[in-house]
Each structure stands twice: as structure tokens, then as C-alpha cells.
């Protein structure tokens, strides 16, 4: 097993989601992929920014862009095709009930390998308002200033 399969570092992360959304709950889901998609993800060719997941019928479907594999040739995949997420039935039922609430959405936060399988970390999120973002920036600045002051003292 290679170092990239150990479940350590993410292949891709959606840092913009943490800025734009308030993450209420995180969950891990498998993803149904074709071979060329897995190879492309191993090269880091997945864009989670702007991605989302939603229920289409009884299936939970992920919409992200996975670039075509460079050596794929005629057997390459379609970059923007919807991909099924793999969760237990109870998890899907609970998630469907939570998504019924107004203003909640499922956003991919990171993508990584775990025991050779591609996993997606999803966040059940609520969109932040501009004022929420400003408050968060003020809080972060105050924490930095306090850390600087304590470092100067001793």
C-alpha cells in the first residue's frame, strides 16, 4: 500500500466551502467511480470547489468535476457526470430528513484515499451571510492580536 492510500493527507480540499458555509455536521461517503476517474483523482485532478450533492430519486448524487485522465485515450470518462455516493440506508434516510430543512445543503469538503478506496468528506452546511463572515474575520483578528500581545510579554 502506498503512502497516498494510508488515509492521511487529502487529495483535494474545498477551502472555499469552509469560508462560505457553516458546517453543521461532517460525514464520510464512498463514491462510485470508473477506472479512469480513480487514476485522475490519484493525480489530484478533481475540483471540489463549486461541487454539491443532492438526492435524485432515491440516490444521493455528487456533482464535481474530475478532469479526464491524461493517458485514458478513447476509454476516458465524462468530466461532469453525476456520480453516486455510497452510504448506508439509515444514513441516507437521516440525511434526507435533515436536507428537508430550509437553507441546508451538502457540500464536498475533501477527497482522500482510505484503504485504496476514494472517500469524500461531505459537510451538511448552512450558507453564511456577509455579516457572519465579517464577524468571523473580526474574531480571528482579535485572536491573532491576543497571541501577539502574549508573545511580547513573555
QUIZIRA-V643776 format. One record per residue. N is the residue number from 1. RES is the residue in three letters. PSI is psi in whole degrees, 0 to 359 (999 if undefined). Layout:
BEGIN
<<N RES PSI> <N RES PSI>>
END
This chain:
BEGIN
<<1 UNK 132> <2 UNK 169> <3 UNK 330> <4 UNK 343> <5 UNK 356> <6 UNK 350> <7 UNK 11> <8 UNK 272> <9 UNK 146> <10 UNK 146> <11 UNK 322> <12 UNK 148> <13 UNK 147> <14 UNK 81> <15 UNK 331> <16 UNK 328> <17 UNK 322> <18 UNK 336> <19 UNK 322> <20 UNK 341> <21 UNK 153> <22 UNK 116> <23 UNK 117> <24 UNK 323> <25 UNK 144> <26 UNK 145> <27 UNK 156> <28 UNK 136> <29 UNK 146> <30 UNK 170> <31 UNK 137> <32 UNK 115> <33 UNK 162> <34 UNK 165> <35 UNK 317> <36 UNK 332> <37 UNK 319> <38 UNK 316> <39 UNK 321> <40 UNK 321> <41 UNK 322> <42 UNK 329> <43 UNK 359> <44 UNK 22> <45 UNK 48> <46 UNK 135> <47 UNK 107> <48 UNK 339> <49 UNK 128> <50 UNK 0> <51 UNK 159> <52 UNK 165> <53 UNK 145> <54 UNK 164> <55 UNK 129> <56 UNK 101> <57 UNK 233> <58 UNK 357> <59 UNK 143> <60 UNK 121> <61 UNK 136> <62 UNK 133> <63 UNK 100> <64 UNK 166> <65 UNK 120> <66 UNK 114> <67 UNK 149> <68 UNK 145> <69 UNK 134> <70 UNK 321> <71 UNK 18> <72 UNK 326> <73 UNK 228> <74 UNK 345> <75 UNK 19> <76 UNK 165> <77 UNK 168> <78 UNK 126> <79 UNK 324> <80 UNK 20> <81 UNK 147> <82 UNK 140> <83 UNK 134> <84 UNK 138> <85 UNK 146> <86 UNK 110> <87 UNK 161> <88 UNK 154> <89 UNK 319> <90 UNK 319> <91 UNK 319> <92 UNK 320> <93 UNK 317> <94 UNK 318> <95 UNK 319> <96 UNK 320> <97 UNK 320> <98 UNK 325> <99 UNK 345> <100 UNK 336> <101 UNK 144> <102 UNK 134> <103 UNK 1> <104 UNK 145> <105 UNK 160> <106 UNK 123> <107 UNK 133> <108 UNK 128> <109 UNK 321> <110 UNK 163> <111 UNK 133> <112 UNK 169> <113 UNK 138> <114 UNK 113> <115 UNK 40> <116 UNK 357> <117 UNK 144> <118 UNK 129> <119 UNK 147> <120 UNK 129> <121 UNK 118> <122 UNK 149> <123 UNK 131> <124 UNK 112> <125 UNK 156> <126 UNK 135> <127 UNK 140> <128 UNK 146> <129 UNK 167> <130 UNK 322> <131 UNK 323> <132 UNK 319> <133 UNK 319> <134 UNK 317> <135 UNK 318> <136 UNK 319> <137 UNK 319> <138 UNK 317> <139 UNK 316> <140 UNK 318> <141 UNK 320> <142 UNK 320> <143 UNK 319> <144 UNK 317> <145 UNK 319> <146 UNK 321> <147 UNK 320> <148 UNK 317> <149 UNK 318> <150 UNK 330> <151 UNK 325> <152 UNK 325> <153 UNK 326> <154 UNK 999>>
END
